[in-house]
Amino acid sequence: MTDSVVIVGGGLGASRLAENLRGNEFAAPITIISAEAHPPYDRPPLSKSTLTDAADRVDLKPSEFYTDAGIELRLSSRVVAVDTAARHVTVETGGQRSEVPYGTLVLATGLSPRRFPGEGADLSGVHVIRTFDDAVALREDVDGVRTAVVIGAGFIGCEAAASLTKLGLTVTVVEPAQTPLAGALGPVIGGFVARLHTEAGVNLRTGVGVTRLCGTDGRVSAVELDDGTVLDADLVVVGIGGYPDLTYLEGSGIELADRSTGGGIACDHLGHTSAPGVFAIGDAANWADAHGRRHRVEHWNHTVEQAVTVAAEIEEHALPAPTVPYFWSDQYDLKVQLLGAPRPDDQVHVVDDDGRKFLAYYSRDGLLTGVVGAGRVGKLMKTRPHLLTETPIAELLDAQ
């Protein structure tokens, strides 16, 4: 049996795990197998600077890093099967299949974007944003168009709307919930985010869904809503989330998490899956917390911290100190930031709102669960210590 580490997926988790292993003087072979043609790159800029500035791909490491560190990159290669008994993966490259043995396997395959499920999904001019190539295709399609419809007001949808508005397009956002980001942050903060977009000139259509996409000569030209409204659309961005595509794990025996907890690959609190020597990190990984409750989190920092933890497990090193979950989203000239793990049904306490910038605490059962702010970086970051322990929300409110 080989003592090599094979990482399936070529994104943030894969790059950071390999970097951590080599940084800890792990000497065994490391192979990253990625379906994309590009070396690992950062995804957050895709809906922002890659669109607005036609920016180049933001590689997580220069290409020479992998060569110098002895990390093999197998690009344009897709893992199609995992044999946990024989400890090898089946890789397809250019129509040819081969078997790659592993001592330790780390699954870091991320998400696939959800496509529009109705009529018109295959029309030209209908885009998703998940890969660098997706973002480039959308950026190239912007030239010469006037109107855009964004379906979905989650983080990707909101960021895409902000970027397309900056490029001079007339943008409409369609969202079935009553506010943007309602599913993540609840309606109160969603209302603040709605305010940002409305002030920027975005037409927000909330509480309504999309029936079909209409086309002319094979290209999208309009979007029909379920209230009968028809919106002009020279292009459409579908931002309705992603899902873990785990078909390659069929027959592997690796346990998958229940959909009620977010689905994905079931892991313990250290990233171990149900198969010996197999870990999972990133958006497709559903880790248990210290209480055994499962969560699948799609945040950049969460993936970075999982990579650190799994590297320590592989090398049998001491685990890193616990940190506070952190997430951010750049929209227009403001950075919307989140600390902690609030739920959309938590109680929201708005402590600062000047009509544009804001700060709010979330609480559950009388305890602080999270802090969300826009344009309040200093104030937000000062709350981090309170999220490392059980802090009564009354203490923070009394201090205001």
CORDA-V982534 format. One record per run of one state. SS is the DSSP state (A for helix, B for strand, O for the rest). FROM is the first residue (numbers start at 0). TO is the last residue. If there is no record, write none. Layout:
ss = {SS & SS}
from = {FROM & FROM}
to = {TO & TO}
This chain:
ss = {O & B & O & A & O & B & O & B & O & A & O & A & O & B & O & A & O & B & O & B & O & B & O & B & O & B & O & B & O & B & O & B & O & A & O & B & O & A & O & B & O & A & O & B & O & B & O & B & O & B & O & B & O & B & O & A & O & B & O & A & O & B & O & B & O & B & O & B & O & B & O & A & O & B & O & B & O & B & O & B & O & B & O & A & O & A & O & B & A & O}
from = {0 & 4 & 8 & 11 & 23 & 29 & 33 & 40 & 41 & 43 & 47 & 48 & 52 & 58 & 59 & 62 & 68 & 70 & 74 & 76 & 83 & 87 & 93 & 95 & 101 & 103 & 107 & 111 & 113 & 123 & 124 & 125 & 127 & 131 & 142 & 146 & 151 & 154 & 166 & 169 & 175 & 181 & 199 & 202 & 206 & 209 & 216 & 218 & 225 & 229 & 232 & 234 & 238 & 241 & 243 & 246 & 249 & 255 & 256 & 258 & 261 & 264 & 267 & 271 & 272 & 277 & 280 & 284 & 288 & 293 & 295 & 299 & 315 & 325 & 331 & 333 & 340 & 346 & 353 & 357 & 364 & 366 & 374 & 376 & 381 & 383 & 387 & 391 & 392 & 398}
to = {3 & 7 & 10 & 22 & 28 & 32 & 39 & 40 & 42 & 46 & 47 & 51 & 57 & 58 & 61 & 67 & 69 & 73 & 75 & 82 & 86 & 92 & 94 & 100 & 102 & 106 & 110 & 112 & 122 & 123 & 124 & 126 & 130 & 141 & 145 & 150 & 153 & 165 & 168 & 174 & 180 & 198 & 201 & 205 & 208 & 215 & 217 & 224 & 228 & 231 & 233 & 237 & 240 & 242 & 245 & 248 & 254 & 255 & 257 & 260 & 263 & 266 & 270 & 271 & 276 & 279 & 283 & 287 & 292 & 294 & 298 & 314 & 324 & 330 & 332 & 339 & 345 & 352 & 356 & 363 & 365 & 373 & 375 & 380 & 382 & 386 & 390 & 391 & 397 & 399}
